[in-house]
Amino acid sequence: MYFPSSAARQLSTAPALPVPGEHVICLSPSPRRSLFCTLTKGGLSAWRVRPSAIVAHLSRTPASLVEHGENASMSWSPNGRRIVIQTTRSYLVLVTVEFNPDEILYQSPSLAPSAQRHFLSGPGEALPLHAIGLHLEGVVRLEGTLLSVSPHNDCILFSTQGPPSVQRIPWPGTPDDRDHYATWLLNEDEFPWLEDADVTVSRIIYSRSTGFEAWITSDGRAYLVQLYEDDNEPYRPSESSVDDQAYQKRRRQDPCELKAGEYSYVEPRRAMTTAINARFSVIATGTYGGVVEVANFPTEDNPLPKAEILQIPSMYTRDGTGLVRAMEWSSDGYVLAVGWEKGWAVWSVGGRCLAWGFGVEYEVDEERYQDSFMYGVTDLFWGPGNFELFVLAATSPNKADGQLFVIPFAKSASTGQHSPDNTQYAFLQMDDRVLVYRGADQPDMSVINPESDVWQHIKIPQAYLSANWPIRYSALSADGRLIAIAGRRGLVHYSTTSGRWKMFSDDLQEQAFVVKGGLLWFHHVLIAAVDVANTSQIRLYSRDMELSNQNVLHREILSSPVIILSLVDNSLLVYTADNTLYHYLIIPTAETIKLHLCGSISFSGVIAAPGAVRLLSWMIPSAQKQLGDPIEDLAVATVLMIVGGKLVLLKPRRSGDAEVKYDMQILADRIEFCWLHLRGIGTLENSLWGYDGQGIRLWLNALNIEGPAAPATADAVALPQSVKESVNIPLEFYPLSVLMDKGIIIGVEYEAATRASLSFTMFRQVTSSHLFLNHVLLFHLENRQLKEAILFSSHYQHLVFFAHALEMMLHTVVEADASANHDRRSGEETARNPELLPDTVDFLDHFDVALDVVVGCARKIEMTRWPRLFDIVGNPKQLFELCLSSNRLKTAGSFLLVLHNLDQLDADGLNGDAARLLKSAITAQDWQLCREILRFLHFADETGAALRGALTEAQIIPLLNGAVNGKSS
C-alpha cells in the first residue's frame, strides 16, 4: 500500500536555519499541508512544502524569553490563520499568519517572462512563492500550570494543573461573547465518567474532521470526548461512529475510555499520544512502553472496543523501541506513521507493518552516516498527497538534535481510486511517476522469480506536474495500455503503445476544472468526474483526440458532487454526495459515445456517511445478464461497498408496493481493499477477494452468500456481525494484484539497504508472489466437492508450477491429518474431515503429475508421516516400478530414496533397482540423473559395494573385480 522508495532527503542540519545555535523541537503542518512550521526555543519558522524553503521567520526577544519562558510546543488553528505557542512558563504566545498573494518572493525562471535561462521545475515547484508574514498578536498569561493547548477557529482550549481543569477563552479581537469563556473542573460532579477524578488532562488532541477530542489524563488513560454545545453541558464521552462532516450528538452516562486493557499507573501502559482516523472510524493509541494499539470508535453497543496491538518484526527491535513520540494517519486513512525514541514505522490500517527502521542492520561509518532518523523520531507528519513523510530526527550517535528529513513513498493507486475489477495489473504512484506491473504479460517462471524486471516506470510530464502536483487520481485501463493522471487541476493521459502523453494545449481550459470523484477507462474513452464552475459533471474524452473542451464526447450534469465511479462491463455506476446511486449505460453511436441514464436509487437511511464509501461495484444474477433488460439491472443487482472499512453487500428486496429495499450483510471489518472477479475460472466466478492487513479473505460465489442479514438502516454499518469467508490465505507481503489465469497473488515487500561506503539508507520494493490454487482446492476437498476441485484444476494444469501447487496442498493435508489423528488418540474432538487425505489422493489420481506430487511431498515431510501417506497412496515399491515402466525416471529416482529410508531395499534390491534406473538414465542420456544415482549409492553404502554392484549390473564396468585382480597378477 505505502512503501518507502529511493532515499530520504535532508532539509536542514542542526543547528536549524535561520538562527544558528537553536535546534528544532517540534513540527506542525498547516491544515492544508502546503506549509509547515518548525519551532525552536526562541523562534518560529514557516516553510513551504514545495519547494522546500523557509518563507518567514519570527524571533522572540531575549526579554520575552526571560519573562514568558522558552517555546515548548505549537499548534495551528483549524483555519490556518493563527498559531499558538505554548511556553515553559504557562504563557500562550499568539501569532497571526498573513498571506500576501500580491508579493511574490520567488518564481520559477522557466515561467518568469523575463527569464534569461530556462530550466525545468520539479513537481509542485512552478507555482510562485508568495510572501507570508508571521506577526506577534499578543501574549496570554494563564493561571495555574499550563499542560496542553488545542486551538479552535473561534476559541482556544487548554488544560491546567492547578486547579485540574479544562478551560476555554476567545481569540483576541473576538466580540465579547461570554459563551466563549468556560471552565470545567475535573471532579466527580462535572466528569462522573472519569475512572479517577484525581487527575489532570495532560494532553488534548483535536480532530477537525470528526469534532472529537482525545484527552490523555495524568494516570495514563485516553478518552474520546466531545463538548455538547446545544445544551451547554460539560464534556461527555462520544458513543458512535461519525461521518466525514459532522458528529451525531447523543446522550450517554457510561464512561467511554479508549483502552485495550486497564491503563493504570504502570508506566509501560501509560498512553502518550493518540491519532484519530475518521475515514475508517478507528483510533490509534501510543504508550510509554512503545506499544501501539488500534481500536474502532466506541459505539452504544460496544463502548469499549477491543484494541489490536500493532506488531513490528522482532528482529529489528532487539533494543526496544522506547516510548511513542508522535503518530499521524495519512489523509486517506490507509496508513499510520509512528515515531519512537529509537525508530519509526508505518502500518496499514489493517495492521500490516509496511516499513520500519530501528537503527541500521549492517555496520556503517558513523561519522559519515547522515540518516539520523533511523535511530529515532521526535515528530512527524504526512505531506500533500501522502507521497512524503516529514520527520524530525531524535538524537543519534555523533549527531545533534533537530535534523529534518523527508522520506519519499510509493503508494498503491487504490488509495485514491479503487477499481475492484482490474486485478491483473498492480499500479503504484510515486511523486513524479507511475509504476505498472507487467509480470502478467510475461512467462510463468518470470512471474514467480523475484529478480525479474516486471515494473514499467512511466514519468509524468514535467510541464503538467510542476504546476499540478500532487497527483490525486490515477487510472489504468483493463488491458494495461492506457493511463490517466489527475492532479491539482486538469488531467493528462498516456498510451503505452505510442509512448506519448496528451495534455491540454490551452492552460486556461486545464486550470478551469478539477477531477473530483475519479477517472475510468472504457476501452479508448476516458470517463472523468469533474467539478467546474461550481457544478459537477461527468465528461468523456477520447484517447484518439487532442485534449480540449471542444473535443469532449459527452457531458453529463449532476446535481451533487461525485464520491466514486465504478465500471462494470458497459454499465457506469456513479455514487454522489447526496447518497444517490446512478446507473448509466455507455452507448456508442455512429459518431460519438454517450451516457444513457437507466435509473437511480437513494441510500438515505442505508448509508449514514456518503463520504465514507471507499469502493463501489455490483453483481448481476446470471439470468438477468442473459435475458434481462439492462434498465432493470439496478433493481436486481447486489451492490458491493466498502464503508468506513467495512465490506458490505446490499441485497435487493422488493416490498409489497414494488419498492426496492435492501438487506445489508457485513462481510468483514477493517478491509483495506477488495477485488471482484465477475466472470471467471470455474469456482472463481463471482468471487470476492478482500484484504484485511493479514491475508486475503475469499468469498466464493458472493452472489449467494448466506449469513445474518440486518435491515439496512443508517446505523446498520456499525453492527458487529460478519459473514465468514470461504478461504483464508495468509500472506507475508502486501498484495497488489491477483493473476487469475496464473493462480498467483502478486505483492511487494519493503527493503532497506545500508553500506559502509554510503552515508544514507536506500529504500526499495521487492516483488513477491504466492500461489492461491492450493487454498481453493483445499476448500473443495474439505467440503467433499471432488468434481468441483477437478474442474477447477483443469483450468490451471498447463502451468509449469501446477505440480508445485498440488504438492503444497498435499503437504497441508498430510499435516492436518496427522494433527487430527493425534487429537483422536488424545480423546479430543476434531472438526476435521477424516476422509480428507483419501479424498485428496483420489483427486490427485486424475492428473499425470500425481506421482511427482506424492514423492515431492514425501521428501518434505517428517518420515513419521510416511506410513500413513503410503497406506493410502500405495506401496512405494509398486510406485517405483510404475514410474520406471512409464519412463518417469526422475520420479523413480525420488522413490528410490523413499524405499531406502523405509528400509524396503536390501542389498540385492538396492543394487538391482538402482542398476535398472541407472541403465534407463544412460539410455535417455539424462546425465544429471546418473550423477544423482551414483551419489545416492555412495551415500547408502559407504563401503562402495553397492556402487560397484550397480555399475556392474548396469554393465558399465563389467567384471570390475576380475579386471582389477588380473592387473594385479
N, C-alpha and C positions, 0 to 999 in steps of 0.2 A: 504494500500500500504506500508507505513512505520509506525511502531508503537514502542514506547519505551518499553523495556522489562526489567525485573529484577530491578536492582538498579545501579545508576551511581557509577563508581569507581573514587577515588581521586588520582591524580598522584603526586601532590605536595601541600604542605601547605605554606602559607605565613609566613615568608619570603622565597623566592624562592631559591632552590638549584642551584648551589653550593655556591653562595655568600650570606651569611646572611645579612639581613637588606635591601635587594633590592627586590622590588615587580615586577612581570611580568606585562608589559604594553601592549604587543600585541603578537599574534601568527602568524606564517606563514608556511604553508606546502611546501615541495619541490614539483616540478612539478609531480613527480611520486608517491607522497604521502607516500613513505617509510620512510621519515624523516620529521621532522618539527623543527622549531626554536622558542625559546622564547626569548624575548628581555626585558632587564631591562635598567634602566637609564645609567648603566655603563658597561654592559656586554651582551654577546650573547651566548646562549646555544643551541647545536644541540642535538635533541632527536631521538632515534629510535622508530618507532611506535610499532613494535612488536619484542622483548619485549620492553615495555615502559621504556626506560632508557636513561640517558644523556651520550652521547658518546664523546662530545667535548665541550669545553667552551673557550671563548675569552673575556678577561677583558681589558678594556681600562684604560690607566694610568690616575692618577689624573691630570697630566699636560695636557693631551689630552682633558679631560673633561672640564677644565677651558678654554683652548684655542679654542676648536672647538664646545663646547656645549654638553649637555647630549643627549643620544639617544632619538629619538621621534617616529620613525617608521622604518620598514624594509620591503624589498621585495626581492624575488629570481629572478634571471634571468631565462628565459624560459628553458634553457638547464640545469639548476640546478648546474652550476659550480661556480656561483658568487652570492653574497648577497650585496645589497646596503642598508646602514643605513643612514637615514636622521636625522640630529641633530637639536637642538633647535637654533643654530646659523648659519643656512643655509650652512652647510657643508655636503658633502657626504663622508661617510666612506665606503671604498670598501673592501670587504672580499672575499677571494678565498676559495672555498671548495675543498679540496683534498681527494680523495678516495684511500685508500691503501688496495687492496684486499689481499696482502701477509701478512698483520699484523692482526691477529685475537685477539680481545680484550676478547672475551668470546665465548665458545662453550658449547652447552648443554651437561651435563655429560652423558646423555643417548646415545649420539653419539660419544663422545670422546673415542678414542681407549684405553686410559689408565684410564678410569673412574673406581673408586673403588666402587661407589654406583650407582645404576640405579634408575632413577625416570622419570616420564613422562613429556614431554614438552607440553606446551599449544599450541593453534593454532598459527602458524607462528613463534614459538619460537625455532624450531630445527635448523634453519639456523644460521651459525656463525655470531657473531657481529664483523664486520670488522672495522678497525680503520678509523676515519675521522679526518681530520685536518682543523682547521679554522685559516687562516693566513691573517694578515693585508696587503692589497695590496697597499693602499695609501689613501690619503685624498684629496678631490677636494673642492676648495673654489669657491663659486658661487657668482656672483654679484647680488644684489637685494635680497629681502626676498624670500627664497625658500618656495614653497607651497606644491608641490606634486612631487613624483618621480615614474617613470614607466620604469624599466629596460627591454631592449630587448637583443637578443643574440649578436647583433653587435654594439649596442649603448645604451645610457642612455637618456631617455626622461624626461623632468622635466618642471615645470611651476614656474614662479616667479611673484612677486607682483610689483616690481619696476625695470624696467617698466613692465606693464602687458604683459606677453609673454609666449610662449611655445618654449622651446629650446631643442636641441639635441647635444650630444657630444659622441665621441667614447670611448670605454673602453681603459684604459692604455695598451700600448703594441700593439695596433691595428696599422697596416700600415697606414701611413699618407695619408688618403683619405679625401679630403676636403668635399666630399659628406656626410660624417658622421656629419659634423658641419652644423647646421641650426638654425635660429632664426625666429620665426613668431610673430610679434607684434599683439596684439589683438586690431585691429582697423577696421574701415569700409572698407578699401581698401582690406585687406587680408581676412577678415571674414565678408562679407556682409550679411551672413545669421544669424548672431547673433542678437537676439532680442534687446539686449542692448550692444552697443560697449564698454561702460564704465564699464567693468567687468574684473575679473581675473579668471583663471581656478584654483579653489581651490582643485580639486581632479581629477586625471587621473586613470582610471581603465581599464587595458588592458585585452582583451580576446584572449588567444593564439589560441583557436580552430577556431575563426572566422576572426581574424585580425582586429576586430573592437576595438575602444577605446570609453569609455564612459567618457565624460567631464562633471563635475559638476562645474558650474560657481558661482561666488560670489552672484549673485542675486537669487540663488536657482533653476535655470533651469538645466536640464540634456539634453545633446546632444549625439547622436550616430554618430561618425565620423570615417574617415579613411584617411590616407595620401596616395595620388596618386603618387607613386614613378616614374611611367613611364614617366610623363611629368614634374615632379618636381613642380607641382602646390601645393599651400597650402592645408591644411586640408579642406576637404569638407564633408558635411553630407552624410551618407550612405543611400541608397534608396531601396535596395532589399534584399530578403531573401538570406541566404547563405547555402552552404553545409558544410560538416564537415572538408573539407580540404582547400578550397580557396574561396575567395570572388570575385564575378564577378564585375569588376570595370565598373562603368557607370558614366555619367556626369549628373548633375542636378544643378540648380541655386537656387531653393527654400529652405528655412530652413527646417530642419528635426529634430524637437525637440521632446523629449520624455516627454509627459505630458498628463494628463487626462483632465485638465482644464488649466487655466492660472497660472503657477507657477509665483509668484511675490515676492515682498519683505515681504509679510505677513509670519511671522515666521512659523506657523504650516504647511504651504505647501512647505516649503523650502526643496529641495532634499538634502539628506545626503549621500547616497550611492546607488549603482546600482549593479545588478548581471545579467549577460548575460547567457541565456540558448540556446546554439547552436542547440541542438537536437530537441527542439520544437519551435525554432525561436521566442522566447519571451524574454522580458527583464523586470526585476523587479526593482522598484524604492522605496527606503525607505525615509521617510520625517522626518523633525524636530518634527512634531506633532505626530509621531508614525504610520502614515498611510502607508501601503504597497500597491503599485499598480503594476499590471502586464499587459503588453500590447504586442501585436505581433510586430515583426520587421516592421519598416516602409517600404512601397513599393512605386513604382512610382504612382500607382493608389490610394494609401492610405498613404500619407506622415505623417499623424498624427493619427495613430490608436487609437481607444478608449480604455482606460485602465479599467481594472476590479479592484475594491478595495477588498482586502482580508479581510474577517471578522473573528473576534475572538468571541467566545461565551461571551456575555457581562457580565455574572455573575462572570466571573473571572477577570474582568478588572475594578473593581469599582474605583480604584485609578488612572486609566490611565496607559499607557504603558511607557511613556517617549519617548525620541527620539530614532530612529533606530540607533544602533551602528554597526551592522555587518549583512551581508547576504551572503549566498552561496547556489547554486544549487548543488544537488548531481551529480556525474559524469554521471549517466544515464539520468539526466534531469527530473526525475519524481517528485522530491520534493525540496522545498525551505526551508532552515533553516534561521530563523531571530532571532537576539538578540537585545533586547531593554535595556534601562536603568533599567527597572523594571521587566524584564522577558524574555521569549523566546517562540517560537512556530515553528511548522513545518507544511507546507501546501503542498498538491499535486499540480501538475501543472494546474489542472482544477479549483483550488480554494477551495478544501475541507481542513478544518483545522483538521489535524490528531492528533496533540498533542500540549499542551501549558502548561506554568507554570508561574504564576504571584503571587509569594508568596505561602503559603500553605493554604488549605481550613480549616483545623482544628488547634487547639492550639497545639504547640509543645514546648519543652523545649529549649529555645533559646540558652542556654549555651551549650547544648549537640548537638543540630541540626547542621549537617555539610554541607548539600547540599545548599551552598550559591548561586549556580547558579539559584535556583528557585526565587531569588529576583532580578536578573539582570545579563546580559551577555555583556561583553565588546568586545569579539572577538570569532570567531568560525570557524571550517572547518570540512569537512567530511573526515573520514579516508579511507584507501583502501577498496574497495568493498562496501563502504557506509553502513557498519554494525555498525559504531560507529560515534558519533558526539562529537568532541573535543570542549569544551567550556571553556572560561576564565571568571570566575565569577566577577561580579562587587561588589561594596560594599554592605554588608548585615548587619543586626543587630548583633552587637558584633563580627563581623568577619572582617578581613583585606582584602585588595585587593590582586589580583594576584593568587587566587586559581584555579587550573587547574583540570577539571573533564572530564570524558569520559562517555557519555550516550549510552548504548547499544541499538540496534534497531533490531526488526524483520521486514522483508520485504517480500512482495509477490514475488514468483519466476517469475512472469510475467515481472518484471522489467529487468530481464536478458534474458529471453526467453519466448515468448508468444505462447501458444497453444490454439488457439481460439475454437477448437472443444472439449476440455476437460473441460466441465462446471461443473462436478459433485463434483470434489474434490478440495477444496481450498488447496493451497500449499504455506507454508511460509518457508523462510530461516532465520536462525539465525547464529551467529558467529560460533557455533560448532555443530549445529544440524538442522534438518528439521522438520516441523510440518505438518501433513497431517490431513485434516478434514475428520472424519469418520461418521458424522451425516447422510450422505446419506445412510448408511447401517443400520441405526437404525430405530425404530418405529417412526411413525409420530409425536407423542407427545414429544418424546425426541428431535426431530429436533427443535421444536419451544420453548423448555424450555431452557432459558439462563443459567441455572445451570447445564445442562447436561455436562458430560465429553465427549466431541466429538473430541478432538485433540489427535493424537498419536505423541509422541515425539520420534524421531529416532536420536540417537547420531552418528555423523560421526566418523569413526575410527581415533583415535589419531595419529596412525602411518602415515596416509596419510595427515591429516590436519596440523600437526605440521610443515611439510615441504612444503605444497602446499596451505596454506592459502593466500588470501581469496578465498572463493567459487565464481566462475564466472557463472556457469551454473548448473541448476537443472532440471531434467526431471522426470515426473511421468507418468506411463502407464495409458491407458484408463480405466483399471479396478482398478487402485489404488494400485496394489500389487507390482510393480517394481519401483525402484527409482535409478536414476543415478546422480552422482555428479562429476563435473569437476572444479578443482581449478587452481592454477598457472601452473601446469604441470599434464599430465596424467588424469586418471579418475578412479572411483570406482563405483560399483553398488550393490544394496541391494534387497533382496526378503523378503517381509513381511510374506510369507508362511513359509520359513525356518528360518527367523530371522538372516540370515548370510549376511555379506558383502563379496564381492570378490574384490581382489586387485591384481595388478601386483606383481608377485613374484620376478621379475627382476627389480631393481630400475633403471637401465640404460634404459630399454625399456620404463618405465613410464616417465622418465625425458626427453625422446627424442622427445616428441610431446606435443603440447598444443591444447586443444579444442578451436576452433575459428569458430563460426557460429551456434553452438547449438548441442543439444542432443535430440533424439526422440526414443520412444519405438514403435516397430511394433511387437505386440504380445510379444514373448520372445527374440526378436532380438533388440539390441541397435544400433541405427544409430548415428554416430558421425562425425561431420565436424571438421577436424584437420589440423593443419599446422605442417609439419615435413620436416626438411632439406630444407627449402625454397620452398616447394611445398605444394599445397592444395589437400587434399584427403577427400573422404567420406569412412569411414570404418564401417563395420558391425561386431558386436560381438554377440555371443550367451550367454544368461544368464546361460545356462547349461554347458558351458565350462569355463575352467580357463582363466583368462586374460593374454594373451601373444601375441606377434606378430605372432607366429606360428598358433594361433587359430583364426585369422581374417578370417571371412567367405568371405568377398569381399572387394576389394579396387577399388575405382573409382578416377582416377586422373583428376583434374580440372585445367584449365589454369589461374584461378583467385580465390582469397580468397572468402570464403562463407560469405555472410552477414546474411542470415537467412535460416532456414529449415522449412518446413511445411509438414504435412502428412494428406492426405485426402483419406480415405479408403486404397487402396493399391497403391496410387499414391504419389510419393515423389516429392515435389517442392523444387527446390534449386535456390536461388537468389544470384548472385555473384557480386563482386565489379566492374566488367566491365559492369554492367547494363543488365545482361542477366538472363532470367528465363529458367531453365532446368526442363523438365518433365521426371521423371523416373518411370517405373513400377517395383514394388517389386515382383519378381518371385521366388517362392520356387521350388527347384529341388529335385531329389531323394536324393541327398547327402548334399546339402547346400542351400543357398539362395543368389540371386544376383540381381543387378540392371540392367534394360534394358532401355536405352535412347530412349524415344519416340520422342523427339523434343525439340527445344529451340526457344526462340524469344527474340529479343533485345528491350529494353525500352529506347534506346537512343532517345532523343528528347521528351520523355514522362516523365521520372523521372530525374530531374536535379541533384539530390544528392542521389546516391545509399545508402550511409551510413545513410541517414535519414529515411530509411524504417524500421519500428519497428514491423510490422506484415504482414504476407502473407498467403493468402488462396485463394480458388476459389470455385465457384458454377457451377455445370454441369446441363444443362437442362435435364428434365426427359426423353425426347425422346432419348437423347444421352446416358443416363445411361442404358436404357433398350435395345436399339437396336444398338447403335453406336459402332464403333471401338475405344477402349481406346487410340489408337495412335492419333486419331483426337480430343481428349479432349481439347488439348491446343488451337485449332482453334475456339472452340465454347464456352469455359469457360469464365465466368465473373470473373475477377481477383479482389480480395479484398486486399487493402493495407492500412496501417496507415503510412503516410509520413509526418514527422515533425509535428505530432499531428493532421493532417487532415485525416479523414476517407474517402477514395475514392473507387469508383468502376470503373474498366476499362472494358468496354463492347466491345466485338469484333465486327468488321465490315469488311466484305470483299470488297475490291475495285475492279475495273474493271479487273485488272491483277491478281485477286485471291489472292493478298497480304492481310494479316490480319492487319488491323489498329484498333485503339481503340478510343472510345469516353469516356471521363472522366466525372464522376459525383462526385462532392464533397458533401458528406452527412452531414458532420459536422466538426467543428474545435475544437481544444483543447480536443480531445478524448484521454483518458488515456489508455484504453484497450477495447477490444470487444470480444464477444462470437458469434459463428456461429452455429446455430442448423440446420444441413442439413436434417436430417430425423427425423420426429417428430410427434408431438402430434397435429393432426388437423391443426389449424391455424399456429402453430409454425414451421411447416416445412419450411426450407429455411429462417428462421427468423434471423435477425441480431440485436445483443444487444450491445450497446455502452455506456460507462460511461464517463460523461463529468465533473466530480467533484461535481455535484449537484444531479444527478439522472441517472437512466437508460433510454436511448433513444432506443426505439424498432421499427425497421422497419420490418413489416410483408411481407412475400413473396419478399425478397430482389432481387430475380432474375428478377422480373417485376417492379422494382421501376421506376416510371415515374417522370421526373423532368428536369430541364435545363441541357443539356449536352454541353460540350465545346470540341472543338478539342483538343486532347491530345498533348500538347506541353510542352516544358521544363518549361514554366512559368505558365502552367495551374493550378498547385497545389496551387499557391498563389492567385487564383481568389476567391473573397468573396462569390460566390454563394453556396447555400446549398439546401438540399432536406429535407423537414420536415418529422419528424418521425411519425409513426402511433400511437404510445403510448408513453407517458412520465410518468415515475414512480419516483417521488421524494423520496429520501432516507435520513434518519437521521444518517446513519452509512456508512462505506466504504464497498462496496460489494466485495466479493472474489469468489463466485461461485453461480450458479443458478441450483437448483434441478428441472429439467423439469418435472419429473414424480410426484413431490410433489407440484409443483406450488409455490415454495418458493425461495426467494433470500437470500443468507447467506452472512454475513459480520461480521466485528468486530468494536468495539469502544475502544478508549483509556481510561484508568482509572488510576489515581494517588492516592495512599493511604498514609496517614501520621498518625502517632500515637504519643501520648505524650511520650510513652516509647521507641520510635525509634529515632535514630539520623539521619535517612535518609528517602527518599521517595521511595516507592515501585511502580513500573510501571507494569501494566498487560493489557491484551486484553480481552474484554468481547464479547462473541459471540452474535450476533443479527440476527433477521430474519424478512422478510417482504413478505407478500403474493402478487403475481402478477396476480392471477386469476381474481380478481375483475377488474383490469385495462384493461385486454384483453377483458373480457366480455363487459365492458362498451363501448369499441371501437366498437364492433359488434352492440350493441344496438343503439348507436348513429348513426350508418350508416344503420339502419333498416335491419340488417342481422340476423334475428331471427333464421333461420335454422343453420347458421354457429355457432351462440352462443350456441345453444342446442347441436350440435355435439361436439363442443369443451368442453363443460361442462361434457359430458358423460364420458370423459377420467379421470375425477377427482372426480366424485360423490362418490367414495368409500372412500375418505379421511375423517378422523374424523373431520377435520376443514373445510369441504366443505360448510356447512351451514354458518359458520362464514364468509367465503369469500363472499357468496351471500348477507349476511347481510350488510357487508361493502359496497358492490356495491349498494344495495338499498338505504343505507344511503346517499351515494353520489348523487344518482339520485333524492332523495326527496329534498335535499338541493338545487340542481341545478334547480329543478322545482320551488321551492319557490322563488329563485332568479329571474328566468325568468318571473314568474307572477308579481313580483314587478317591473321589468323593463317594462313589458307591461302596467301595471297600471300607470307608470310614463311617458308613451309615448315614451320610448326608444326602439330602435330596438335591437333585440337579435338574435344571430345566433344559439341559442339552439333549438334542436328538440322538438316541443311542445308535440309530442306523445311519448317522451322518457319514462315517468313514466308509461303510459298504456302499452307500449311495454315491459317494464321491468316486470310488473305484469304478462303479458301473458307468458313471458319467465319463470317466477318462477312457474307458474301453471304446468309445465312439470315435476316438481320434488316433491317428497314426503315431503321434508323439507320446502315447501313453507310457510305453516302457521307458523312454527317456525321462519323462516326468517322474516316474516312480523311483528309478535308480538315482536320479539327481536329488530328489528329496531325501532318500535314504542316506546319502552321503553327507547331508547337512543336519541330520537329527541325531540324538543320542542313540547308541546301539541298543539300549534297553527298550527302545520303541520298535525295533525291527521285528521281533516275533509277532507282535500284534499286526503290524503292517503287512507282513508276508503271509500271515494266516489268511488274510482277505485277498491280497493281490495274487498270491500263488507262490509255489515253490521257486526260489531264486535259481535253482539248478535248471528247472524247466524253462524259466525265462531266459537264462543264458543260452540254452540250446535254441530257443526260438529266435533270439537276436542273431545267433551265428548262422542259422539256416536262412534267415531273411537278409543276410549281408549287412546287418546293423553292427558294424564292428566296434565302433566307439562305445556304443551302449553295452555291447557284450563285454568290453574291457572293464566297464564300471561294475557290471555284475560279477566279474571275476574277483574284484576286490571285495564285494559283499560276501561271496561264497567263502573266501579266505577268512574274513572276520567272523563268520558264523561257524567256522570250523567244519564246513561241509566239503572241504578239499583235503584228501590225504595226499601223500607224496605222489602216488601214481596219478591221482586226479589233477593235482597241480601241474605235473609235467604234461599230461595228455591234453587237458583243456587249454593250458597256456600255449602248448605247441600248435594245436589246431588254430587257435586265434592268431598266433604269430604267422603261421603259414598263410592264412587268409589275408592278413595285413600286407604281407610281402607281395602276394598276388595282386592286391589292389594298389600296391605302391604307396601305401599310407605309412611313410617312414616315421612320421611323428608318433603314430600309434605303436610302431615297432619299438621305438625308444622307450615309450611308457611301459610296454610289456616287459622289456628287459630290465628296466629299473624296478618294476614290481617284483620280478622273480629274484633279483638280488636282495631286495628288502625282505621278502618272505622267507628266504633261506640263505643265511649269511655264509654257510659253508660253500655255496656255489654249486651244489649238486643239482638243485632244481634248475638253475640257469643252464648248466651243461646238458641236463637231460632234455630240456625243452629245445635247445639248439640242435641236439642230436635227433629228437623226434621230428623236428621240422625239417630235417635233412639239410640244415645249413652247414653244419660241420660234422659230417658222418664219421662214425668210429673215431671220435676225438681221442679217447683213451688209447686206442691201438696205435694211432699215429704218433702220439707222444711217446709210447713205450718203444716203438720201432726206432724213433730218432735217438732214444737214449741208448739202445743197444748198438 
